[in-house]
């Protein structure tokens, strides 16, 4: 597996390791789902981990200040510059006469924190805005616990060029599972990767039946508790398409050897099939603290990081083929992943805009992937290939977001006109 970004056979020696003491950790996106669960893990294992810096978008300033005070961090960052004063006040209320931590504010604050002195950076930011912090952490020589899949997907060649072998430890449950299962053999012995999907709240529905689902329907995930964007991505299975691209980039396995199967219980997080016919599956009850612990602690395991199965109780585990007609997003993701260049960035950016339009009531559920496909088709075949630059990515994203908004607005106008005519 020596060619892969995330090679479980390799241990990347971060230059700021602390022998005999807690491992210094920076958490990006600390007030989100991944960040709060990571902090829970850290607080339960003070002998293993110490958080030196936090960053967050700025929507939950009181929680960010509480986290900073409880963890006694050196630096706390907020992406929204207009929240700097509110953050300072919230910190002052908790620290009293004690010196406050360093405060950074603005769109580059997380990137600055990502290159600060530490052993491991956990990137738990949602969306492609996580790309710059990902590159900063890698270029500074930090071990990167990567939960921000979008940064790898939109900036694949950039991330691959910046990362040393073994420097990235995946935190997505599916890729943490593959990471562990791949220890069962060599690269030459791997036949295929099998990525599991819960199927989301609409498993078993036809494309026609999906046409009328609501925002509330889409946010009611049967297994996982996540933010709204990721939850909708799980409902459309765009999230699974992104994970296929991520698996290809992390492990250098061709797309035709990466399979998606539906597993409603979400017990098996992914599998590796080897050339002798054997399959290794990684299984735990659905809980992100296990993958987070792999990201923060590797190559050591953190005892009792997450619940284990009670094997004395009967349970049923089911697996179904993916309905590619009702959920075309995985096939579309394979297409843009094979195109490479700026195509994955266009796919991801257009999807983020379409999810926003759906959540605000301006785009039907099926319109999310249909609109993304239209934007991808208009973008065409990217010319940059492996010569991708950060400027290329940002320009492609800007175009894709604007075009997706235009198409979503056009769809909303058509729907409004049809509703008006029907009432008349």
VEXDREN-2710 file (C-alpha; in Angstrom, 1 decimal):
% VEXDREN-2710
k/r/px/py/pz
1/UNK/0.0/0.0/0.0
2/UNK/3.0/2.3/-0.3
3/UNK/1.4/4.5/-3.0
4/UNK/-1.7/5.4/-0.9
5/UNK/-2.2/8.6/1.0
6/UNK/-3.7/6.7/4.0
7/UNK/-1.5/3.6/4.4
8/UNK/-2.2/1.8/7.7
9/UNK/1.1/-0.1/7.3
10/UNK/3.0/3.1/7.7
11/UNK/3.4/5.3/10.8
12/UNK/4.0/8.9/9.9
13/UNK/6.4/10.4/12.4
14/UNK/5.1/13.9/13.1
15/UNK/7.9/16.3/14.1
16/UNK/6.1/17.6/17.2
17/UNK/5.3/14.3/18.8
18/UNK/5.5/14.4/22.6
19/UNK/7.1/11.2/24.0
20/UNK/5.8/10.3/27.5
21/UNK/3.1/13.0/27.6
22/UNK/-0.2/13.8/26.0
23/UNK/-0.4/14.2/22.3
24/UNK/-1.0/17.9/21.3
25/UNK/-4.2/18.2/19.2
26/UNK/-5.7/21.1/17.2
27/UNK/-9.4/20.7/16.5
28/UNK/-10.9/22.6/13.5
29/UNK/-14.7/22.8/13.5
30/UNK/-14.8/22.3/17.3
31/UNK/-18.5/23.2/17.8
32/UNK/-19.8/20.8/15.1
33/UNK/-20.7/17.1/15.5
34/UNK/-17.1/15.8/14.9
35/UNK/-15.6/18.5/17.0
36/UNK/-17.8/18.0/20.1
37/UNK/-17.4/14.3/20.0
38/UNK/-13.6/14.7/19.7
39/UNK/-13.6/16.9/22.7
40/UNK/-15.6/14.4/24.7
41/UNK/-12.9/11.8/23.8
42/UNK/-10.1/14.1/24.8
43/UNK/-11.7/15.0/28.1
44/UNK/-12.1/11.3/28.9
45/UNK/-8.4/10.6/28.1
46/UNK/-6.4/13.5/29.5
47/UNK/-3.3/11.4/29.8
48/UNK/-3.3/10.8/26.0
49/UNK/-4.5/14.1/24.5
50/UNK/-4.2/17.8/25.1
51/UNK/-5.9/20.3/22.9
52/UNK/-3.8/23.4/22.1
53/UNK/-6.1/25.3/19.7
54/UNK/-9.7/25.3/18.5
55/UNK/-11.4/26.9/15.5
56/UNK/-15.1/27.2/14.6
57/UNK/-17.3/29.1/12.1
58/UNK/-18.8/31.4/14.7
59/UNK/-22.4/30.3/15.0
60/UNK/-22.0/29.0/18.5
61/UNK/-19.7/31.5/20.2
62/UNK/-20.7/30.6/23.8
63/UNK/-19.9/26.9/23.2
64/UNK/-16.6/27.8/21.6
65/UNK/-15.6/29.9/24.6
66/UNK/-16.7/27.1/27.0
67/UNK/-14.6/24.6/25.1
68/UNK/-11.6/26.9/25.1
69/UNK/-11.8/27.5/28.8
70/UNK/-12.4/23.8/29.7
71/UNK/-9.5/22.6/27.6
72/UNK/-7.2/25.5/28.5
73/UNK/-6.2/26.1/24.9
74/UNK/-3.5/28.5/23.7
75/UNK/-5.4/29.8/20.7
76/UNK/-9.1/30.0/19.7
77/UNK/-10.1/31.0/16.2
78/UNK/-13.4/32.1/14.7
79/UNK/-14.0/32.3/10.9
80/UNK/-16.5/35.2/11.2
81/UNK/-14.6/38.4/11.9
82/UNK/-17.7/40.1/13.2
83/UNK/-17.9/37.5/16.0
84/UNK/-14.4/38.4/17.4
85/UNK/-15.8/40.9/20.0
86/UNK/-18.5/38.5/21.1
87/UNK/-16.0/35.7/21.5
88/UNK/-13.7/37.9/23.5
89/UNK/-16.5/38.8/25.9
90/UNK/-17.6/35.2/26.2
91/UNK/-14.0/34.2/27.1
92/UNK/-13.6/37.0/29.5
93/UNK/-16.7/35.9/31.4
94/UNK/-15.2/32.5/31.9
95/UNK/-11.6/33.4/32.5
96/UNK/-12.2/36.2/34.9
97/UNK/-8.8/37.7/35.9
98/UNK/-6.8/35.0/34.1
99/UNK/-5.1/35.7/30.8
100/UNK/-7.2/35.0/27.8
101/UNK/-6.0/32.7/25.0
102/UNK/-4.9/34.1/21.7
103/UNK/-7.9/35.0/19.6
104/UNK/-7.8/34.8/15.8
105/UNK/-10.7/35.9/13.6
106/UNK/-11.4/36.0/9.9
107/UNK/-11.7/33.5/6.9
108/UNK/-8.0/32.5/7.2
109/UNK/-8.1/31.9/11.0
110/UNK/-8.6/28.1/10.7
111/UNK/-5.7/27.9/8.2
112/UNK/-3.4/29.7/10.6
113/UNK/-4.4/27.4/13.5
114/UNK/-3.9/24.4/11.3
115/UNK/-0.2/25.1/10.9
116/UNK/0.4/25.9/14.6
117/UNK/2.7/23.8/16.8
118/UNK/1.0/20.4/17.5
119/UNK/1.2/16.7/16.7
120/UNK/-2.2/16.2/15.0
121/UNK/-4.7/18.4/13.4
122/UNK/-8.3/17.1/13.3
123/UNK/-10.1/18.8/10.4
124/UNK/-13.8/18.6/11.2
125/UNK/-14.9/21.5/9.1
126/UNK/-17.8/20.9/6.8
127/UNK/-17.4/21.8/3.1
128/UNK/-14.7/22.7/0.7
129/UNK/-13.6/25.7/2.9
130/UNK/-11.6/23.0/4.7
131/UNK/-9.1/22.7/1.8
132/UNK/-6.8/25.6/2.8
133/UNK/-6.5/24.3/6.4
134/UNK/-5.9/20.7/5.1
135/UNK/-3.0/22.0/2.9
136/UNK/-1.6/24.1/5.7
137/UNK/-1.6/21.2/8.2
138/UNK/0.2/18.9/5.7
139/UNK/2.7/21.5/4.6
140/UNK/3.5/22.2/8.3
141/UNK/4.3/18.5/8.8
142/UNK/1.4/17.7/11.1
143/UNK/-0.4/14.4/11.1
144/UNK/-3.9/15.1/9.6
145/UNK/-6.9/13.4/11.1
146/UNK/-9.2/14.1/8.1
147/UNK/-13.0/14.3/8.6
148/UNK/-13.3/17.0/6.0
149/UNK/-13.7/14.8/3.0
150/UNK/-14.5/17.7/0.7
151/UNK/-11.0/19.1/0.9
152/UNK/-9.5/15.9/-0.4
153/UNK/-12.2/15.6/-3.1
154/UNK/-12.0/19.1/-4.5
155/UNK/-8.2/19.4/-4.2
156/UNK/-7.1/15.8/-4.8
157/UNK/-3.9/16.4/-6.7
158/UNK/-2.9/19.3/-4.4
159/UNK/-3.5/17.2/-1.3
160/UNK/-1.6/14.2/-2.8
161/UNK/1.3/16.5/-3.6
162/UNK/1.4/17.9/-0.1
163/UNK/1.0/14.7/1.9
164/UNK/3.8/12.4/3.0
165/UNK/3.1/8.7/3.1
166/UNK/1.0/7.9/6.2
167/UNK/0.5/11.5/7.1
168/UNK/-3.3/11.4/6.6
169/UNK/-5.5/9.3/9.0
170/UNK/-9.1/9.1/7.7
171/UNK/-11.9/9.9/10.2
172/UNK/-15.0/9.2/8.1
173/UNK/-16.4/6.0/9.5
174/UNK/-16.2/4.2/6.1
175/UNK/-12.6/5.2/5.5
176/UNK/-11.5/4.5/9.0
177/UNK/-13.0/1.0/8.5
178/UNK/-11.1/0.5/5.2
179/UNK/-8.0/1.8/6.9
180/UNK/-8.3/-0.9/9.5
181/UNK/-9.4/-3.7/7.2
182/UNK/-6.5/-3.1/4.8
183/UNK/-4.1/-4.2/7.6
184/UNK/-5.2/-7.7/6.6
185/UNK/-3.2/-7.9/3.4
186/UNK/-0.8/-6.2/1.0
187/UNK/-1.8/-3.9/-1.8
188/UNK/-1.4/-6.6/-4.4
189/UNK/-3.8/-8.8/-2.4
190/UNK/-6.7/-6.3/-2.5
191/UNK/-9.4/-7.2/-5.0
192/UNK/-11.9/-4.5/-4.1
193/UNK/-13.1/-2.1/-1.5
194/UNK/-16.8/-2.3/-0.4
195/UNK/-18.2/0.9/1.0
196/UNK/-21.4/0.5/3.0
197/UNK/-24.3/2.9/2.9
198/UNK/-27.2/3.0/5.4
199/UNK/-29.5/3.9/2.5
200/UNK/-30.7/7.0/4.4
201/UNK/-34.3/7.8/5.2
202/UNK/-35.6/6.9/1.7
203/UNK/-34.2/3.4/1.2
204/UNK/-36.6/1.4/-0.9
205/UNK/-38.4/4.4/-2.5
206/UNK/-38.5/4.8/-6.2
207/UNK/-37.4/8.0/-8.0
208/UNK/-41.0/9.0/-8.5
209/UNK/-41.7/8.5/-4.8
210/UNK/-38.8/10.8/-3.9
211/UNK/-40.2/13.7/-5.9
212/UNK/-42.5/14.8/-3.0
213/UNK/-40.2/14.3/0.0
214/UNK/-39.9/17.3/2.3
215/UNK/-37.1/19.0/4.2
216/UNK/-38.2/17.3/7.4
217/UNK/-38.3/13.9/5.7
218/UNK/-34.7/14.4/4.4
219/UNK/-33.4/15.5/7.8
220/UNK/-34.8/12.4/9.6
221/UNK/-31.8/10.1/9.2
222/UNK/-32.5/6.6/10.6
223/UNK/-29.0/6.0/12.0
224/UNK/-26.7/9.0/12.4
225/UNK/-27.1/12.4/14.0
226/UNK/-25.3/14.9/11.8
227/UNK/-25.5/18.5/10.6
228/UNK/-28.2/19.4/8.0
229/UNK/-25.9/19.4/4.9
230/UNK/-24.4/16.0/5.6
231/UNK/-27.8/14.6/6.5
232/UNK/-29.3/15.7/3.2
233/UNK/-26.2/14.4/1.4
234/UNK/-26.9/11.0/3.1
235/UNK/-30.5/11.2/1.9
236/UNK/-29.5/11.8/-1.7
237/UNK/-26.5/9.4/-1.3
238/UNK/-24.3/12.3/-2.6
239/UNK/-22.3/11.6/0.6
240/UNK/-21.6/8.1/-0.6
241/UNK/-20.5/9.3/-4.0
242/UNK/-18.1/11.7/-2.3
243/UNK/-16.8/8.7/-0.2
244/UNK/-16.2/6.7/-3.4
245/UNK/-14.0/9.5/-4.7
246/UNK/-12.3/9.8/-1.3
247/UNK/-11.6/6.1/-1.2
248/UNK/-10.0/6.2/-4.7
249/UNK/-7.8/9.1/-3.6
250/UNK/-6.8/7.7/-0.2
251/UNK/-6.0/4.1/-1.3
252/UNK/-5.2/4.4/-5.0
253/UNK/-7.8/1.7/-5.9
254/UNK/-9.5/2.2/-9.3
255/UNK/-13.1/3.2/-9.4
256/UNK/-14.2/0.0/-11.0
257/UNK/-12.9/-1.9/-7.9
258/UNK/-14.8/0.3/-5.4
259/UNK/-18.4/-1.0/-4.7
260/UNK/-21.2/0.5/-2.8
261/UNK/-23.7/-1.7/-0.9
262/UNK/-26.7/-0.7/1.3
263/UNK/-26.5/-1.9/4.9
264/UNK/-29.4/-0.3/6.9
265/UNK/-28.1/-1.2/10.3
266/UNK/-24.8/0.7/9.8
267/UNK/-23.0/-1.9/11.9
268/UNK/-20.4/-2.8/9.2
269/UNK/-18.8/0.5/8.2
270/UNK/-16.9/-0.9/5.1
271/UNK/-15.1/-4.0/3.9
272/UNK/-12.1/-5.1/1.9
273/UNK/-12.3/-8.2/-0.3
274/UNK/-9.0/-9.9/-1.0
275/UNK/-7.8/-12.0/-3.9
276/UNK/-8.2/-15.3/-2.1
277/UNK/-12.0/-14.7/-1.7
278/UNK/-11.9/-13.6/1.9
279/UNK/-13.5/-10.3/3.1
280/UNK/-12.5/-8.4/6.2
281/UNK/-15.3/-6.2/7.6
282/UNK/-14.9/-3.5/10.3
283/UNK/-17.9/-3.4/12.6
284/UNK/-19.0/-1.3/15.6
285/UNK/-22.3/0.2/16.7
286/UNK/-22.9/3.5/14.9
287/UNK/-20.8/6.0/16.9
288/UNK/-18.3/8.4/15.4
289/UNK/-16.1/8.4/18.5
290/UNK/-14.5/5.2/17.3
291/UNK/-13.2/6.6/14.0
292/UNK/-12.2/9.9/15.8
293/UNK/-10.1/7.9/18.2
294/UNK/-8.4/6.1/15.3
295/UNK/-7.6/9.5/13.8
296/UNK/-6.3/11.1/17.0
297/UNK/-4.5/8.1/18.5
298/UNK/-3.1/6.0/15.6
299/UNK/-1.2/3.7/15.7
300/UNK/-2.5/3.1/19.3
301/UNK/-6.1/2.3/20.0
302/UNK/-8.0/4.3/22.7
303/UNK/-9.6/1.9/25.2
304/UNK/-13.4/2.3/25.5
305/UNK/-13.5/5.1/22.9
306/UNK/-16.9/3.9/21.8
307/UNK/-19.5/1.3/22.6
308/UNK/-18.9/-2.3/21.6
309/UNK/-21.4/-5.0/20.5
310/UNK/-23.0/-7.3/23.0
311/UNK/-22.5/-10.5/21.2
312/UNK/-24.7/-12.4/23.6
313/UNK/-27.7/-10.7/21.9
314/UNK/-29.2/-11.8/18.6
315/UNK/-29.1/-9.3/15.8
316/UNK/-29.7/-9.2/12.0
317/UNK/-27.4/-7.6/9.5
318/UNK/-28.7/-7.0/6.0
319/UNK/-27.1/-6.0/2.7
320/UNK/-28.8/-4.8/-0.5
321/UNK/-27.6/-3.6/-3.9
322/UNK/-27.7/0.1/-4.5
323/UNK/-30.7/1.4/-6.5
324/UNK/-28.9/3.5/-9.1
325/UNK/-32.1/4.7/-10.7
326/UNK/-33.5/6.3/-7.6
327/UNK/-30.0/7.4/-6.4
328/UNK/-27.9/8.4/-9.4
329/UNK/-25.5/10.4/-7.3
330/UNK/-22.9/7.6/-6.9
331/UNK/-22.6/7.0/-10.6
332/UNK/-22.3/10.8/-11.2
333/UNK/-19.6/10.9/-8.5
334/UNK/-17.7/8.1/-10.2
335/UNK/-17.9/10.1/-13.5
336/UNK/-16.5/13.3/-12.0
337/UNK/-13.9/11.4/-10.1
338/UNK/-12.7/9.8/-13.3
339/UNK/-12.6/13.2/-15.1
340/UNK/-10.4/14.6/-12.3
341/UNK/-9.1/18.2/-12.5
342/UNK/-11.7/20.7/-11.4
343/UNK/-14.7/18.3/-12.0
344/UNK/-14.9/17.1/-8.4
345/UNK/-14.8/20.7/-7.1
346/UNK/-17.7/21.6/-9.5
347/UNK/-19.7/18.6/-8.3
348/UNK/-19.2/19.4/-4.6
349/UNK/-19.8/23.1/-4.9
350/UNK/-22.9/22.7/-7.0
351/UNK/-24.2/20.2/-4.5
352/UNK/-23.7/22.5/-1.6
353/UNK/-25.7/25.2/-3.3
354/UNK/-28.4/22.8/-4.3
355/UNK/-28.7/21.5/-0.8
356/UNK/-29.1/25.0/0.5
357/UNK/-31.8/25.6/-2.1
358/UNK/-33.6/22.5/-1.1
359/UNK/-33.4/23.3/2.6
360/UNK/-34.8/26.8/1.9
361/UNK/-37.7/25.4/-0.1
362/UNK/-36.5/26.5/-3.5
363/UNK/-35.6/23.2/-5.1
364/UNK/-37.3/19.8/-4.9
365/UNK/-35.5/16.8/-3.5
366/UNK/-34.8/15.1/-6.9
367/UNK/-33.8/18.5/-8.2
368/UNK/-30.6/18.4/-6.1
369/UNK/-28.8/15.7/-8.1
370/UNK/-30.5/16.6/-11.3
371/UNK/-29.2/20.2/-11.1
372/UNK/-25.7/19.1/-10.0
373/UNK/-25.6/16.8/-13.0
374/UNK/-26.6/19.7/-15.3
375/UNK/-23.8/21.9/-13.8
376/UNK/-21.3/19.1/-14.2
377/UNK/-22.3/18.6/-17.8
378/UNK/-22.0/22.3/-18.6
379/UNK/-18.5/22.4/-17.0
380/UNK/-17.4/19.7/-19.4
381/UNK/-14.0/17.9/-19.3
382/UNK/-11.5/19.8/-17.2
383/UNK/-8.2/20.7/-18.9
384/UNK/-6.1/21.0/-15.8
385/UNK/-5.6/17.3/-15.0
386/UNK/-2.7/16.8/-12.6
387/UNK/-1.6/20.4/-13.1
388/UNK/-4.4/21.5/-10.8
389/UNK/-3.8/24.7/-8.8
390/UNK/-5.6/26.2/-5.9
391/UNK/-6.7/29.1/-8.1
392/UNK/-8.2/26.6/-10.6
393/UNK/-10.2/25.0/-7.8
394/UNK/-11.5/28.3/-6.4
395/UNK/-12.5/29.6/-9.9
396/UNK/-14.3/26.4/-10.7
397/UNK/-16.1/26.5/-7.4
398/UNK/-17.2/30.1/-7.9
399/UNK/-18.6/29.3/-11.3
400/UNK/-20.3/26.2/-10.1
401/UNK/-22.0/27.9/-7.2
402/UNK/-23.2/30.8/-9.3
403/UNK/-24.5/28.4/-12.0
404/UNK/-26.2/26.1/-9.5
405/UNK/-28.0/29.1/-7.9
406/UNK/-29.2/30.3/-11.4
407/UNK/-30.6/26.8/-12.2
408/UNK/-32.2/26.5/-8.8
409/UNK/-33.8/29.9/-9.1
410/UNK/-35.1/28.9/-12.5
411/UNK/-36.6/25.7/-11.1
412/UNK/-38.2/27.7/-8.3
413/UNK/-39.7/30.1/-10.7
414/UNK/-41.1/27.3/-12.9
415/UNK/-42.6/25.6/-9.8
416/UNK/-44.2/28.9/-8.7
417/UNK/-45.7/29.5/-12.1
418/UNK/-47.1/26.0/-12.4
419/UNK/-48.6/26.3/-8.9
420/UNK/-50.2/29.6/-9.8
421/UNK/-51.6/28.3/-13.0
422/UNK/-53.0/25.2/-11.2
423/UNK/-54.8/27.4/-8.7
424/UNK/-56.2/29.6/-11.5
END
